Amino acid sequence: MTNHIVLFEPQIPANTGNIARTCAATNSPLHLIEPLGFSTDDKHLKRAGLDYWNDVNITYHKDLAAFLDYLDQRPLHLITKFANTSYSEIDYTSDDHFFMFGKETTGLPEEFMRENADKCLRIPMNDEHVRSLNLSNTVALVVYEALRQQNFPNLELTHHYEHDKLD
């Protein structure tokens, strides 16, 4: 099982850098659907991803149609505040999963979401107080829920450091 993170036309380099770091920590491939709102050489992108950027398996897709051709019939989950199903209600214990997140300003294309309403998932939140959650936080919530259900495959549940603060 592999959990793939898919960003549709991301616009903020710091978010994508933070998401790249999460992908490195969780062994999750990152898919970037173009056009991007920044250059991947952007210093803010590199700073947010620190030295983890080279440890991420990144695939670029020229547009949504190219990504969907690549996806084929594999499970796709659209993360959106407009969904009626919570992300925590889904069973992620089999197959590869592709979690698609929309761009920071407008989310995923409305027509695409309507055509795939059965694939839309929501993170519960108080909509009276905020419009949306931060993209990089949202990615972390969703991928760690999938990993929790999968018993954190290939991740260290504990680690001993040379100068461990708890020793």
BELTAKA-V119862 format. One record per pair of residues at least 24 apart in sequence whose ideal C-beta (glycine too) atoms are under 10 Angstrom apart, sorted by sequence separation. I is the first residue (numbers start at 1). GAP is how many residues later the second one is. If there is no record, write none. Layout:
I/GAP
I/GAP
This chain:
3/24
4/24
5/24
6/24
7/24
8/24
9/24
10/24
11/24
13/24
14/24
16/24
36/24
74/24
75/24
76/24
77/24
78/24
121/24
2/25
3/25
4/25
5/25
6/25
7/25
8/25
9/25
10/25
11/25
12/25
13/25
17/25
20/25
24/25
71/25
82/25
107/25
2/26
3/26
4/26
5/26
6/26
7/26
8/26
9/26
10/26
11/26
12/26
13/26
16/26
17/26
20/26
23/26
24/26
30/26
31/26
32/26
33/26
34/26
81/26
82/26
2/27
4/27
5/27
6/27
9/27
10/27
11/27
13/27
17/27
18/27
21/27
22/27
24/27
25/27
29/27
30/27
31/27
32/27
33/27
34/27
35/27
71/27
80/27
9/28
10/28
13/28
14/28
16/28
17/28
20/28
21/28
24/28
27/28
28/28
29/28
30/28
31/28
32/28
33/28
34/28
35/28
70/28
79/28
80/28
82/28
104/28
107/28
7/29
13/29
15/29
16/29
17/29
19/29
20/29
21/29
23/29
24/29
27/29
28/29
29/29
30/29
31/29
32/29
33/29
34/29
71/29
78/29
79/29
90/29
13/30
14/30
15/30
17/30
18/30
19/30
20/30
21/30
22/30
23/30
24/30
25/30
27/30
29/30
30/30
31/30
33/30
34/30
78/30
80/30
83/30
102/30
104/30
13/31
14/31
17/31
18/31
21/31
24/31
25/31
33/31
67/31
82/31
90/31
104/31
12/32
13/32
16/32
17/32
18/32
20/32
21/32
23/32
24/32
33/32
34/32
82/32
85/32
89/32
103/32
104/32
12/33
13/33
14/33
15/33
16/33
17/33
20/33
23/33
24/33
33/33
34/33
67/33
80/33
84/33
85/33
87/33
88/33
89/33
102/33
13/34
14/34
20/34
21/34
22/34
23/34
33/34
78/34
83/34
85/34
87/34
88/34
101/34
10/35
13/35
14/35
17/35
20/35
21/35
23/35
32/35
33/35
78/35
82/35
83/35
85/35
86/35
87/35
88/35
101/35
12/36
13/36
17/36
20/36
31/36
64/36
83/36
84/36
85/36
86/36
87/36
88/36
102/36
16/37
19/37
80/37
83/37
84/37
85/37
86/37
87/37
101/37
20/38
78/38
82/38
83/38
84/38
86/38
101/38
31/39
77/39
78/39
80/39
81/39
83/39
99/39
31/40
76/40
78/40
79/40
80/40
82/40
83/40
99/40
78/41
79/41
80/41
81/41
101/41
16/42
77/42
78/42
79/42
80/42
81/42
76/43
77/43
78/43
79/43
80/43
81/43
99/43
64/44
68/44
75/44
77/44
78/44
79/44
81/44
99/44
64/45
97/45
81/46
97/46
99/46
99/47
64/48
68/48
81/49
97/49
81/50
92/50
5/51
81/51
87/51
92/51
80/52
81/52
90/52
4/53
6/53
8/53
88/53
92/53
93/53
97/53
9/54
79/54
87/54
88/54
92/54
2/55
4/55
6/55
8/55
9/55
87/55
90/55
91/55
92/55
94/55
8/56
79/56
90/56
92/56
93/56
94/56
81/57
88/57
92/57
93/57
6/58
87/58
91/58
92/58
93/58
8/59
79/59
86/59
87/59
90/59
79/60
88/60
6/61
88/61
79/62
79/63
6/64
6/65
77/65
37/66
4/67
29/67
31/67
33/67
36/67
37/67
31/68
35/68
37/68
28/69
29/69
31/69
33/69
77/69
4/70
6/70
8/70
33/70
4/71
6/71
28/71
2/72
4/72
6/72
4/73
6/73
3/74
5/74
19/82
15/86
15/88
16/88
48/88
3/89
15/89
1/91
10/91
12/91
1/92
4/92
5/92
6/92
7/92
8/92
10/92
11/92
12/92
1/93
2/93
3/93
4/93
5/93
6/93
7/93
8/93
9/93
10/93
11/93
12/93
1/94
2/94
3/94
4/94
5/94
6/94
7/94
8/94
9/94
10/94
11/94
1/95
2/95
3/95
4/95
5/95
6/95
7/95
8/95
9/95
11/95
1/96
2/96
3/96
4/96
5/96
6/96
7/96
9/96
7/97
9/97
8/98
8/99
9/99
8/100
9/100
8/101
8/104
30/109
28/111
26/113
22/114
26/114
21/115
22/115
25/115
28/115
18/116
19/116
20/116
23/116
27/116
18/117
19/117
22/117
26/117
18/118
19/118
22/118
25/118
26/118
28/118
15/119
16/119
17/119
18/119
19/119
21/119
25/119
28/119
14/120
15/120
16/120
19/120
23/120
26/120
27/120
14/121
15/121
18/121
19/121
22/121
26/121
12/122
14/122
15/122
18/122
22/122
12/123
15/123
16/123
11/124
12/124
15/124
19/124
10/125
10/126
26/126
27/126
26/127
27/127
7/128
26/128
27/128
26/129
25/130
7/132
6/133
5/134
5/135
5/137
5/138
3/139
4/139
3/140
3/141
3/142
3/143
2/144
3/144
1/145
1/146
3/147
1/148
2/148
1/149
3/150
2/151
1/152
2/152
1/153
